[in-house]
């Protein structure tokens, strides 16, 4: 009986730890649309939705559109926060 309990306990603990780790990985990523700053009118720059899925969780990779423009998160009428690749 003791030979069965310890391996079963170890397997259950490993499965539980894997489940918790996976749920934390998916919970901290917020996917948002990326916005490009349109500076064609320097006195009134606007944010243009590029319809690219970006994340607000910092990674080494900055979110960009197809031509290499850095994308930002829309907040009200401006887009001050840089975004990252999910």
PDB file of N, CA, C and O in Angstrom:
ATOM      1  N   UNK A   1       0.824  -1.193   0.000  1.00  0.00           N
ATOM      2  CA  UNK A   1       0.000   0.000   0.000  1.00  0.00           C
ATOM      3  C   UNK A   1       0.872   1.262   0.000  1.00  0.00           C
ATOM      4  O   UNK A   1       0.560   2.226  -0.699  1.00  0.00           O
ATOM      5  N   UNK A   2       1.977   1.263   0.789  1.00  0.00           N
ATOM      6  CA  UNK A   2       2.859   2.430   0.836  1.00  0.00           C
ATOM      7  C   UNK A   2       3.527   2.667  -0.517  1.00  0.00           C
ATOM      8  O   UNK A   2       3.813   3.809  -0.879  1.00  0.00           O
ATOM      9  N   UNK A   3       3.777   1.588  -1.266  1.00  0.00           N
ATOM     10  CA  UNK A   3       4.409   1.732  -2.576  1.00  0.00           C
ATOM     11  C   UNK A   3       3.484   2.423  -3.576  1.00  0.00           C
ATOM     12  O   UNK A   3       3.949   2.965  -4.579  1.00  0.00           O
ATOM     13  N   UNK A   4       2.200   2.405  -3.311  1.00  0.00           N
ATOM     14  CA  UNK A   4       1.245   3.036  -4.199  1.00  0.00           C
ATOM     15  C   UNK A   4       0.988   4.499  -3.835  1.00  0.00           C
ATOM     16  O   UNK A   4       0.799   5.326  -4.728  1.00  0.00           O
ATOM     17  N   UNK A   5       0.979   4.828  -2.570  1.00  0.00           N
ATOM     18  CA  UNK A   5       0.610   6.162  -2.106  1.00  0.00           C
ATOM     19  C   UNK A   5       1.640   7.214  -2.514  1.00  0.00           C
ATOM     20  O   UNK A   5       1.263   8.269  -3.025  1.00  0.00           O
ATOM     21  N   UNK A   6       2.910   6.957  -2.304  1.00  0.00           N
ATOM     22  CA  UNK A   6       3.937   7.957  -2.620  1.00  0.00           C
ATOM     23  C   UNK A   6       3.983   8.306  -4.108  1.00  0.00           C
ATOM     24  O   UNK A   6       3.976   9.492  -4.439  1.00  0.00           O
ATOM     25  N   UNK A   7       4.028   7.328  -5.024  1.00  0.00           N
ATOM     26  CA  UNK A   7       4.025   7.710  -6.448  1.00  0.00           C
ATOM     27  C   UNK A   7       2.743   8.447  -6.856  1.00  0.00           C
ATOM     28  O   UNK A   7       2.797   9.382  -7.654  1.00  0.00           O
ATOM     29  N   UNK A   8       1.602   8.034  -6.318  1.00  0.00           N
ATOM     30  CA  UNK A   8       0.347   8.710  -6.645  1.00  0.00           C
ATOM     31  C   UNK A   8       0.381  10.152  -6.146  1.00  0.00           C
ATOM     32  O   UNK A   8      -0.087  11.054  -6.840  1.00  0.00           O
ATOM     33  N   UNK A   9       0.920  10.378  -4.969  1.00  0.00           N
ATOM     34  CA  UNK A   9       1.024  11.723  -4.408  1.00  0.00           C
ATOM     35  C   UNK A   9       1.943  12.598  -5.275  1.00  0.00           C
ATOM     36  O   UNK A   9       1.626  13.755  -5.552  1.00  0.00           O
ATOM     37  N   UNK A  10       3.060  12.046  -5.690  1.00  0.00           N
ATOM     38  CA  UNK A  10       4.008  12.790  -6.522  1.00  0.00           C
ATOM     39  C   UNK A  10       3.366  13.161  -7.860  1.00  0.00           C
ATOM     40  O   UNK A  10       3.543  14.283  -8.336  1.00  0.00           O
ATOM     41  N   UNK A  11       2.639  12.253  -8.460  1.00  0.00           N
ATOM     42  CA  UNK A  11       1.980  12.526  -9.738  1.00  0.00           C
ATOM     43  C   UNK A  11       0.915  13.606  -9.574  1.00  0.00           C
ATOM     44  O   UNK A  11       0.812  14.511 -10.402  1.00  0.00           O
ATOM     45  N   UNK A  12       0.129  13.515  -8.515  1.00  0.00           N
ATOM     46  CA  UNK A  12      -0.902  14.525  -8.276  1.00  0.00           C
ATOM     47  C   UNK A  12      -0.298  15.899  -8.028  1.00  0.00           C
ATOM     48  O   UNK A  12      -0.823  16.895  -8.527  1.00  0.00           O
ATOM     49  N   UNK A  13       0.782  15.979  -7.278  1.00  0.00           N
ATOM     50  CA  UNK A  13       1.435  17.271  -7.017  1.00  0.00           C
ATOM     51  C   UNK A  13       2.010  17.852  -8.303  1.00  0.00           C
ATOM     52  O   UNK A  13       1.908  19.056  -8.536  1.00  0.00           O
ATOM     53  N   UNK A  14       2.609  17.016  -9.136  1.00  0.00           N
ATOM     54  CA  UNK A  14       3.166  17.486 -10.401  1.00  0.00           C
ATOM     55  C   UNK A  14       2.090  17.995 -11.340  1.00  0.00           C
ATOM     56  O   UNK A  14       2.267  19.020 -11.999  1.00  0.00           O
ATOM     57  N   UNK A  15       0.977  17.284 -11.402  1.00  0.00           N
ATOM     58  CA  UNK A  15      -0.139  17.718 -12.251  1.00  0.00           C
ATOM     59  C   UNK A  15      -0.720  19.029 -11.753  1.00  0.00           C
ATOM     60  O   UNK A  15      -1.026  19.916 -12.550  1.00  0.00           O
ATOM     61  N   UNK A  16      -0.873  19.155 -10.469  1.00  0.00           N
ATOM     62  CA  UNK A  16      -1.404  20.391  -9.890  1.00  0.00           C
ATOM     63  C   UNK A  16      -0.481  21.569 -10.152  1.00  0.00           C
ATOM     64  O   UNK A  16      -0.946  22.657 -10.491  1.00  0.00           O
ATOM     65  N   UNK A  17       0.817  21.366 -10.000  1.00  0.00           N
ATOM     66  CA  UNK A  17       1.783  22.446 -10.239  1.00  0.00           C
ATOM     67  C   UNK A  17       1.777  22.861 -11.710  1.00  0.00           C
ATOM     68  O   UNK A  17       1.863  24.050 -12.017  1.00  0.00           O
ATOM     69  N   UNK A  18       1.675  21.894 -12.616  1.00  0.00           N
ATOM     70  CA  UNK A  18       1.636  22.218 -14.043  1.00  0.00           C
ATOM     71  C   UNK A  18       0.378  23.014 -14.385  1.00  0.00           C
ATOM     72  O   UNK A  18       0.440  23.964 -15.166  1.00  0.00           O
ATOM     73  N   UNK A  19      -0.743  22.640 -13.816  1.00  0.00           N
ATOM     74  CA  UNK A  19      -1.995  23.348 -14.065  1.00  0.00           C
ATOM     75  C   UNK A  19      -1.915  24.790 -13.559  1.00  0.00           C
ATOM     76  O   UNK A  19      -2.323  25.714 -14.264  1.00  0.00           O
ATOM     77  N   UNK A  20      -1.402  24.988 -12.367  1.00  0.00           N
ATOM     78  CA  UNK A  20      -1.296  26.328 -11.789  1.00  0.00           C
ATOM     79  C   UNK A  20      -0.347  27.192 -12.609  1.00  0.00           C
ATOM     80  O   UNK A  20      -0.644  28.357 -12.870  1.00  0.00           O
ATOM     81  N   UNK A  21       0.783  26.641 -13.015  1.00  0.00           N
ATOM     82  CA  UNK A  21       1.750  27.381 -13.822  1.00  0.00           C
ATOM     83  C   UNK A  21       1.137  27.815 -15.145  1.00  0.00           C
ATOM     84  O   UNK A  21       1.311  28.959 -15.565  1.00  0.00           O
ATOM     85  N   UNK A  22       0.422  26.911 -15.803  1.00  0.00           N
ATOM     86  CA  UNK A  22      -0.199  27.234 -17.082  1.00  0.00           C
ATOM     87  C   UNK A  22      -1.266  28.310 -16.918  1.00  0.00           C
ATOM     88  O   UNK A  22      -1.374  29.197 -17.765  1.00  0.00           O
ATOM     89  N   UNK A  23      -2.044  28.255 -15.866  1.00  0.00           N
ATOM     90  CA  UNK A  23      -3.088  29.255 -15.673  1.00  0.00           C
ATOM     91  C   UNK A  23      -2.488  30.628 -15.393  1.00  0.00           C
ATOM     92  O   UNK A  23      -3.064  31.636 -15.802  1.00  0.00           O
ATOM     93  N   UNK A  24      -1.351  30.696 -14.711  1.00  0.00           N
ATOM     94  CA  UNK A  24      -0.697  31.986 -14.477  1.00  0.00           C
ATOM     95  C   UNK A  24      -0.141  32.553 -15.777  1.00  0.00           C
ATOM     96  O   UNK A  24      -0.176  33.767 -15.976  1.00  0.00           O
ATOM     97  N   UNK A  25       0.368  31.711 -16.663  1.00  0.00           N
ATOM     98  CA  UNK A  25       0.928  32.189 -17.925  1.00  0.00           C
ATOM     99  C   UNK A  25      -0.136  32.836 -18.794  1.00  0.00           C
ATOM    100  O   UNK A  25       0.122  33.861 -19.426  1.00  0.00           O
ATOM    101  N   UNK A  26      -1.330  32.252 -18.835  1.00  0.00           N
ATOM    102  CA  UNK A  26      -2.371  32.806 -19.685  1.00  0.00           C
ATOM    103  C   UNK A  26      -3.087  33.974 -19.026  1.00  0.00           C
ATOM    104  O   UNK A  26      -3.649  34.815 -19.727  1.00  0.00           O
ATOM    105  N   UNK A  27      -3.085  34.050 -17.707  1.00  0.00           N
ATOM    106  CA  UNK A  27      -3.839  35.093 -17.017  1.00  0.00           C
ATOM    107  C   UNK A  27      -3.153  36.451 -17.088  1.00  0.00           C
ATOM    108  O   UNK A  27      -3.830  37.479 -17.045  1.00  0.00           O
ATOM    109  N   UNK A  28      -1.821  36.482 -17.195  1.00  0.00           N
ATOM    110  CA  UNK A  28      -1.151  37.769 -17.127  1.00  0.00           C
ATOM    111  C   UNK A  28      -0.997  38.453 -18.483  1.00  0.00           C
ATOM    112  O   UNK A  28      -0.488  39.573 -18.541  1.00  0.00           O
ATOM    113  N   UNK A  29      -1.415  37.825 -19.555  1.00  0.00           N
ATOM    114  CA  UNK A  29      -1.308  38.438 -20.873  1.00  0.00           C
ATOM    115  C   UNK A  29      -2.632  39.080 -21.264  1.00  0.00           C
ATOM    116  O   UNK A  29      -3.645  38.399 -21.423  1.00  0.00           O
ATOM    117  N   UNK A  30      -2.609  40.365 -21.413  1.00  0.00           N
ATOM    118  CA  UNK A  30      -3.782  41.090 -21.887  1.00  0.00           C
ATOM    119  C   UNK A  30      -3.547  41.450 -23.348  1.00  0.00           C
ATOM    120  O   UNK A  30      -2.626  42.203 -23.664  1.00  0.00           O
ATOM    121  N   UNK A  31      -4.372  40.917 -24.232  1.00  0.00           N
ATOM    122  CA  UNK A  31      -4.236  41.167 -25.653  1.00  0.00           C
ATOM    123  C   UNK A  31      -5.097  42.380 -26.020  1.00  0.00           C
ATOM    124  O   UNK A  31      -6.295  42.413 -25.740  1.00  0.00           O
ATOM    125  N   UNK A  32      -4.474  43.358 -26.639  1.00  0.00           N
ATOM    126  CA  UNK A  32      -5.162  44.582 -27.041  1.00  0.00           C
ATOM    127  C   UNK A  32      -4.769  44.925 -28.477  1.00  0.00           C
ATOM    128  O   UNK A  32      -3.751  44.450 -28.981  1.00  0.00           O
ATOM    129  N   UNK A  33      -5.583  45.750 -29.125  1.00  0.00           N
ATOM    130  CA  UNK A  33      -5.249  46.241 -30.467  1.00  0.00           C
ATOM    131  C   UNK A  33      -4.098  47.234 -30.373  1.00  0.00           C
ATOM    132  O   UNK A  33      -4.040  48.049 -29.452  1.00  0.00           O
ATOM    133  N   UNK A  34      -3.196  47.157 -31.325  1.00  0.00           N
ATOM    134  CA  UNK A  34      -2.080  48.092 -31.390  1.00  0.00           C
ATOM    135  C   UNK A  34      -2.435  49.308 -32.232  1.00  0.00           C
ATOM    136  O   UNK A  34      -3.048  49.186 -33.292  1.00  0.00           O
ATOM    137  N   UNK A  35      -2.046  50.477 -31.750  1.00  0.00           N
ATOM    138  CA  UNK A  35      -2.312  51.742 -32.440  1.00  0.00           C
ATOM    139  C   UNK A  35      -1.003  52.399 -32.844  1.00  0.00           C
ATOM    140  O   UNK A  35      -0.032  52.412 -32.087  1.00  0.00           O
ATOM    141  N   UNK A  36      -0.998  52.948 -34.065  1.00  0.00           N
ATOM    142  CA  UNK A  36       0.153  53.673 -34.583  1.00  0.00           C
ATOM    143  C   UNK A  36      -0.105  55.157 -34.386  1.00  0.00           C
ATOM    144  O   UNK A  36      -1.225  55.631 -34.575  1.00  0.00           O
ATOM    145  N   UNK A  37       0.938  55.890 -34.005  1.00  0.00           N
ATOM    146  CA  UNK A  37       0.801  57.336 -33.855  1.00  0.00           C
ATOM    147  C   UNK A  37       0.946  57.972 -35.236  1.00  0.00           C
ATOM    148  O   UNK A  37       1.993  57.875 -35.876  1.00  0.00           O
ATOM    149  N   UNK A  38      -0.125  58.622 -35.678  1.00  0.00           N
ATOM    150  CA  UNK A  38      -0.136  59.302 -36.975  1.00  0.00           C
ATOM    151  C   UNK A  38       0.265  60.755 -36.754  1.00  0.00           C
ATOM    152  O   UNK A  38      -0.501  61.539 -36.193  1.00  0.00           O
ATOM    153  N   UNK A  39       1.465  61.111 -37.195  1.00  0.00           N
ATOM    154  CA  UNK A  39       1.995  62.455 -36.982  1.00  0.00           C
ATOM    155  C   UNK A  39       1.964  63.291 -38.261  1.00  0.00           C
ATOM    156  O   UNK A  39       2.793  64.182 -38.444  1.00  0.00           O
ATOM    157  N   UNK A  40       1.003  62.999 -39.149  1.00  0.00           N
ATOM    158  CA  UNK A  40       0.908  63.787 -40.381  1.00  0.00           C
ATOM    159  C   UNK A  40       0.543  65.244 -40.079  1.00  0.00           C
ATOM    160  O   UNK A  40       0.895  66.145 -40.840  1.00  0.00           O
ATOM    161  N   UNK A  41      -0.159  65.469 -38.976  1.00  0.00           N
ATOM    162  CA  UNK A  41      -0.440  66.823 -38.485  1.00  0.00           C
ATOM    163  C   UNK A  41       0.305  66.968 -37.158  1.00  0.00           C
ATOM    164  O   UNK A  41      -0.228  66.564 -36.125  1.00  0.00           O
ATOM    165  N   UNK A  42       1.531  67.535 -37.145  1.00  0.00           N
ATOM    166  CA  UNK A  42       2.346  67.579 -35.924  1.00  0.00           C
ATOM    167  C   UNK A  42       1.682  68.288 -34.745  1.00  0.00           C
ATOM    168  O   UNK A  42       2.008  68.003 -33.593  1.00  0.00           O
ATOM    169  N   UNK A  43       0.766  69.199 -35.014  1.00  0.00           N
ATOM    170  CA  UNK A  43       0.101  69.904 -33.927  1.00  0.00           C
ATOM    171  C   UNK A  43      -1.027  69.078 -33.304  1.00  0.00           C
ATOM    172  O   UNK A  43      -1.457  69.359 -32.186  1.00  0.00           O
ATOM    173  N   UNK A  44      -1.502  68.064 -34.023  1.00  0.00           N
ATOM    174  CA  UNK A  44      -2.604  67.255 -33.538  1.00  0.00           C
ATOM    175  C   UNK A  44      -2.383  65.780 -33.921  1.00  0.00           C
ATOM    176  O   UNK A  44      -3.107  65.257 -34.768  1.00  0.00           O
ATOM    177  N   UNK A  45      -1.386  65.098 -33.305  1.00  0.00           N
ATOM    178  CA  UNK A  45      -1.161  63.684 -33.638  1.00  0.00           C
ATOM    179  C   UNK A  45      -2.347  62.831 -33.182  1.00  0.00           C
ATOM    180  O   UNK A  45      -2.937  63.083 -32.132  1.00  0.00           O
ATOM    181  N   UNK A  46      -2.687  61.825 -33.982  1.00  0.00           N
ATOM    182  CA  UNK A  46      -3.798  60.937 -33.662  1.00  0.00           C
ATOM    183  C   UNK A  46      -3.307  59.498 -33.593  1.00  0.00           C
ATOM    184  O   UNK A  46      -2.198  59.186 -34.027  1.00  0.00           O
ATOM    185  N   UNK A  47      -4.142  58.634 -33.045  1.00  0.00           N
ATOM    186  CA  UNK A  47      -3.825  57.211 -32.946  1.00  0.00           C
ATOM    187  C   UNK A  47      -4.681  56.455 -33.949  1.00  0.00           C
ATOM    188  O   UNK A  47      -5.905  56.590 -33.962  1.00  0.00           O
ATOM    189  N   UNK A  48      -4.033  55.664 -34.784  1.00  0.00           N
ATOM    190  CA  UNK A  48      -4.725  54.908 -35.819  1.00  0.00           C
ATOM    191  C   UNK A  48      -4.658  53.418 -35.496  1.00  0.00           C
ATOM    192  O   UNK A  48      -3.572  52.864 -35.325  1.00  0.00           O
ATOM    193  N   UNK A  49      -5.830  52.767 -35.414  1.00  0.00           N
ATOM    194  CA  UNK A  49      -5.895  51.342 -35.097  1.00  0.00           C
ATOM    195  C   UNK A  49      -5.336  50.534 -36.265  1.00  0.00           C
ATOM    196  O   UNK A  49      -5.811  50.641 -37.396  1.00  0.00           O
ATOM    197  N   UNK A  50      -4.322  49.729 -35.971  1.00  0.00           N
ATOM    198  CA  UNK A  50      -3.696  48.915 -37.004  1.00  0.00           C
ATOM    199  C   UNK A  50      -4.227  47.482 -37.001  1.00  0.00           C
ATOM    200  O   UNK A  50      -3.819  46.676 -37.837  1.00  0.00           O
ATOM    201  N   UNK A  51      -5.125  47.154 -36.079  1.00  0.00           N
ATOM    202  CA  UNK A  51      -5.755  45.826 -35.974  1.00  0.00           C
ATOM    203  C   UNK A  51      -4.706  44.719 -35.848  1.00  0.00           C
ATOM    204  O   UNK A  51      -4.803  43.675 -36.493  1.00  0.00           O
ATOM    205  N   UNK A  52      -3.715  44.968 -35.012  1.00  0.00           N
ATOM    206  CA  UNK A  52      -2.677  43.991 -34.725  1.00  0.00           C
ATOM    207  C   UNK A  52      -2.794  43.629 -33.249  1.00  0.00           C
ATOM    208  O   UNK A  52      -2.856  44.514 -32.396  1.00  0.00           O
ATOM    209  N   UNK A  53      -2.824  42.330 -32.942  1.00  0.00           N
ATOM    210  CA  UNK A  53      -2.930  41.882 -31.557  1.00  0.00           C
ATOM    211  C   UNK A  53      -1.585  42.051 -30.865  1.00  0.00           C
ATOM    212  O   UNK A  53      -0.581  41.481 -31.292  1.00  0.00           O
ATOM    213  N   UNK A  54      -1.571  42.840 -29.794  1.00  0.00           N
ATOM    214  CA  UNK A  54      -0.364  43.098 -29.019  1.00  0.00           C
ATOM    215  C   UNK A  54      -0.664  42.812 -27.548  1.00  0.00           C
ATOM    216  O   UNK A  54      -1.817  42.603 -27.171  1.00  0.00           O
ATOM    217  N   UNK A  55       0.369  42.806 -26.732  1.00  0.00           N
ATOM    218  CA  UNK A  55       0.224  42.545 -25.310  1.00  0.00           C
ATOM    219  C   UNK A  55       0.790  43.708 -24.512  1.00  0.00           C
ATOM    220  O   UNK A  55       1.747  44.361 -24.931  1.00  0.00           O
ATOM    221  N   UNK A  56       0.175  43.962 -23.340  1.00  0.00           N
ATOM    222  CA  UNK A  56       0.708  45.006 -22.465  1.00  0.00           C
ATOM    223  C   UNK A  56       1.699  44.442 -21.456  1.00  0.00           C
ATOM    224  O   UNK A  56       2.185  45.170 -20.591  1.00  0.00           O
ATOM    225  N   UNK A  57       2.003  43.148 -21.560  1.00  0.00           N
ATOM    226  CA  UNK A  57       2.998  42.514 -20.691  1.00  0.00           C
ATOM    227  C   UNK A  57       4.370  42.660 -21.347  1.00  0.00           C
ATOM    228  O   UNK A  57       4.565  42.250 -22.491  1.00  0.00           O
ATOM    229  N   UNK A  58       5.311  43.243 -20.619  1.00  0.00           N
ATOM    230  CA  UNK A  58       6.635  43.531 -21.173  1.00  0.00           C
ATOM    231  C   UNK A  58       7.378  42.259 -21.573  1.00  0.00           C
ATOM    232  O   UNK A  58       7.492  41.315 -20.791  1.00  0.00           O
ATOM    233  N   UNK A  59       7.877  42.256 -22.799  1.00  0.00           N
ATOM    234  CA  UNK A  59       8.735  41.200 -23.320  1.00  0.00           C
ATOM    235  C   UNK A  59       9.883  41.890 -24.057  1.00  0.00           C
ATOM    236  O   UNK A  59       9.845  43.107 -24.239  1.00  0.00           O
ATOM    237  N   UNK A  60      10.885  41.152 -24.479  1.00  0.00           N
ATOM    238  CA  UNK A  60      11.981  41.793 -25.223  1.00  0.00           C
ATOM    239  C   UNK A  60      11.576  42.228 -26.634  1.00  0.00           C
ATOM    240  O   UNK A  60      12.353  42.905 -27.308  1.00  0.00           O
ATOM    241  N   UNK A  61      10.372  41.852 -27.097  1.00  0.00           N
ATOM    242  CA  UNK A  61       9.973  42.105 -28.477  1.00  0.00           C
ATOM    243  C   UNK A  61       8.854  43.147 -28.530  1.00  0.00           C
ATOM    244  O   UNK A  61       7.768  42.929 -27.993  1.00  0.00           O
ATOM    245  N   UNK A  62       9.126  44.272 -29.177  1.00  0.00           N
ATOM    246  CA  UNK A  62       8.152  45.351 -29.313  1.00  0.00           C
ATOM    247  C   UNK A  62       7.166  44.997 -30.421  1.00  0.00           C
ATOM    248  O   UNK A  62       7.550  44.451 -31.455  1.00  0.00           O
ATOM    249  N   UNK A  63       5.901  45.312 -30.197  1.00  0.00           N
ATOM    250  CA  UNK A  63       4.850  45.038 -31.180  1.00  0.00           C
ATOM    251  C   UNK A  63       4.933  46.081 -32.298  1.00  0.00           C
ATOM    252  O   UNK A  63       5.024  47.282 -32.044  1.00  0.00           O
ATOM    253  N   UNK A  64       4.900  45.590 -33.544  1.00  0.00           N
ATOM    254  CA  UNK A  64       4.998  46.461 -34.713  1.00  0.00           C
ATOM    255  C   UNK A  64       3.955  46.063 -35.741  1.00  0.00           C
ATOM    256  O   UNK A  64       3.454  44.939 -35.736  1.00  0.00           O
ATOM    257  N   UNK A  65       3.632  47.011 -36.632  1.00  0.00           N
ATOM    258  CA  UNK A  65       2.742  46.679 -37.743  1.00  0.00           C
ATOM    259  C   UNK A  65       3.569  46.056 -38.870  1.00  0.00           C
ATOM    260  O   UNK A  65       4.755  45.777 -38.691  1.00  0.00           O
ATOM    261  N   UNK A  66       2.949  45.842 -40.017  1.00  0.00           N
ATOM    262  CA  UNK A  66       3.632  45.129 -41.109  1.00  0.00           C
ATOM    263  C   UNK A  66       4.772  45.906 -41.741  1.00  0.00           C
ATOM    264  O   UNK A  66       5.618  45.316 -42.413  1.00  0.00           O
ATOM    265  N   UNK A  67       4.813  47.228 -41.540  1.00  0.00           N
ATOM    266  CA  UNK A  67       5.898  48.025 -42.121  1.00  0.00           C
ATOM    267  C   UNK A  67       6.915  48.478 -41.077  1.00  0.00           C
ATOM    268  O   UNK A  67       7.803  49.272 -41.385  1.00  0.00           O
ATOM    269  N   UNK A  68       6.792  47.978 -39.843  1.00  0.00           N
ATOM    270  CA  UNK A  68       7.796  48.254 -38.824  1.00  0.00           C
ATOM    271  C   UNK A  68       7.517  49.424 -37.903  1.00  0.00           C
ATOM    272  O   UNK A  68       8.394  49.821 -37.137  1.00  0.00           O
ATOM    273  N   UNK A  69       6.304  49.992 -37.957  1.00  0.00           N
ATOM    274  CA  UNK A  69       5.955  51.074 -37.039  1.00  0.00           C
ATOM    275  C   UNK A  69       5.661  50.504 -35.650  1.00  0.00           C
ATOM    276  O   UNK A  69       4.931  49.522 -35.519  1.00  0.00           O
ATOM    277  N   UNK A  70       6.224  51.114 -34.633  1.00  0.00           N
ATOM    278  CA  UNK A  70       5.970  50.685 -33.253  1.00  0.00           C
ATOM    279  C   UNK A  70       4.511  50.963 -32.898  1.00  0.00           C
ATOM    280  O   UNK A  70       3.961  51.997 -33.277  1.00  0.00           O
ATOM    281  N   UNK A  71       3.885  50.031 -32.166  1.00  0.00           N
ATOM    282  CA  UNK A  71       2.480  50.170 -31.813  1.00  0.00           C
ATOM    283  C   UNK A  71       2.311  50.451 -30.329  1.00  0.00           C
ATOM    284  O   UNK A  71       3.126  50.045 -29.501  1.00  0.00           O
ATOM    285  N   UNK A  72       1.225  51.161 -30.014  1.00  0.00           N
ATOM    286  CA  UNK A  72       0.959  51.626 -28.660  1.00  0.00           C
ATOM    287  C   UNK A  72      -0.468  51.278 -28.253  1.00  0.00           C
ATOM    288  O   UNK A  72      -1.294  50.922 -29.093  1.00  0.00           O
ATOM    289  N   UNK A  73      -0.750  51.387 -26.942  1.00  0.00           N
ATOM    290  CA  UNK A  73      -2.090  51.118 -26.419  1.00  0.00           C
ATOM    291  C   UNK A  73      -2.892  52.413 -26.364  1.00  0.00           C
ATOM    292  O   UNK A  73      -2.400  53.438 -25.894  1.00  0.00           O
ATOM    293  N   UNK A  74      -4.126  52.358 -26.844  1.00  0.00           N
ATOM    294  CA  UNK A  74      -5.006  53.522 -26.820  1.00  0.00           C
ATOM    295  C   UNK A  74      -5.526  53.748 -25.402  1.00  0.00           C
ATOM    296  O   UNK A  74      -6.037  52.830 -24.761  1.00  0.00           O
ATOM    297  N   UNK A  75      -5.389  54.980 -24.928  1.00  0.00           N
ATOM    298  CA  UNK A  75      -5.917  55.390 -23.625  1.00  0.00           C
ATOM    299  C   UNK A  75      -6.613  56.729 -23.816  1.00  0.00           C
ATOM    300  O   UNK A  75      -5.965  57.773 -23.886  1.00  0.00           O
ATOM    301  N   UNK A  76      -7.933  56.689 -23.898  1.00  0.00           N
ATOM    302  CA  UNK A  76      -8.682  57.906 -24.175  1.00  0.00           C
ATOM    303  C   UNK A  76      -8.502  58.307 -25.621  1.00  0.00           C
ATOM    304  O   UNK A  76      -8.897  57.574 -26.528  1.00  0.00           O
ATOM    305  N   UNK A  77      -7.906  59.466 -25.843  1.00  0.00           N
ATOM    306  CA  UNK A  77      -7.664  59.926 -27.211  1.00  0.00           C
ATOM    307  C   UNK A  77      -6.182  59.901 -27.576  1.00  0.00           C
ATOM    308  O   UNK A  77      -5.807  60.320 -28.670  1.00  0.00           O
ATOM    309  N   UNK A  78      -5.347  59.418 -26.677  1.00  0.00           N
ATOM    310  CA  UNK A  78      -3.909  59.329 -26.973  1.00  0.00           C
ATOM    311  C   UNK A  78      -3.462  57.879 -26.832  1.00  0.00           C
ATOM    312  O   UNK A  78      -4.214  57.024 -26.363  1.00  0.00           O
ATOM    313  N   UNK A  79      -2.239  57.622 -27.240  1.00  0.00           N
ATOM    314  CA  UNK A  79      -1.704  56.258 -27.139  1.00  0.00           C
ATOM    315  C   UNK A  79      -0.264  56.319 -26.607  1.00  0.00           C
ATOM    316  O   UNK A  79       0.693  56.223 -27.375  1.00  0.00           O
ATOM    317  N   UNK A  80      -0.123  56.481 -25.275  1.00  0.00           N
ATOM    318  CA  UNK A  80       1.195  56.689 -24.688  1.00  0.00           C
ATOM    319  C   UNK A  80       1.977  55.413 -24.333  1.00  0.00           C
ATOM    320  O   UNK A  80       3.204  55.458 -24.239  1.00  0.00           O
ATOM    321  N   UNK A  81       1.291  54.281 -24.135  1.00  0.00           N
ATOM    322  CA  UNK A  81       1.959  53.079 -23.633  1.00  0.00           C
ATOM    323  C   UNK A  81       2.391  52.162 -24.766  1.00  0.00           C
ATOM    324  O   UNK A  81       1.572  51.757 -25.591  1.00  0.00           O
ATOM    325  N   UNK A  82       3.700  51.828 -24.805  1.00  0.00           N
ATOM    326  CA  UNK A  82       4.185  50.917 -25.837  1.00  0.00           C
ATOM    327  C   UNK A  82       3.674  49.518 -25.561  1.00  0.00           C
ATOM    328  O   UNK A  82       3.425  49.147 -24.414  1.00  0.00           O
ATOM    329  N   UNK A  83       3.519  48.739 -26.636  1.00  0.00           N
ATOM    330  CA  UNK A  83       3.034  47.372 -26.533  1.00  0.00           C
ATOM    331  C   UNK A  83       4.110  46.396 -26.992  1.00  0.00           C
ATOM    332  O   UNK A  83       5.101  46.777 -27.616  1.00  0.00           O
ATOM    333  N   UNK A  84       3.884  45.126 -26.664  1.00  0.00           N
ATOM    334  CA  UNK A  84       4.857  44.084 -26.926  1.00  0.00           C
ATOM    335  C   UNK A  84       4.190  42.937 -27.679  1.00  0.00           C
ATOM    336  O   UNK A  84       2.967  42.797 -27.661  1.00  0.00           O
ATOM    337  N   UNK A  85       5.005  42.119 -28.338  1.00  0.00           N
ATOM    338  CA  UNK A  85       4.468  40.937 -29.029  1.00  0.00           C
ATOM    339  C   UNK A  85       3.972  39.952 -27.981  1.00  0.00           C
ATOM    340  O   UNK A  85       4.644  39.709 -26.979  1.00  0.00           O
ATOM    341  N   UNK A  86       2.786  39.385 -28.219  1.00  0.00           N
ATOM    342  CA  UNK A  86       2.236  38.417 -27.234  1.00  0.00           C
ATOM    343  C   UNK A  86       2.984  37.100 -27.249  1.00  0.00           C
ATOM    344  O   UNK A  86       2.650  36.192 -26.488  1.00  0.00           O
TER     345      UNK A  86
END
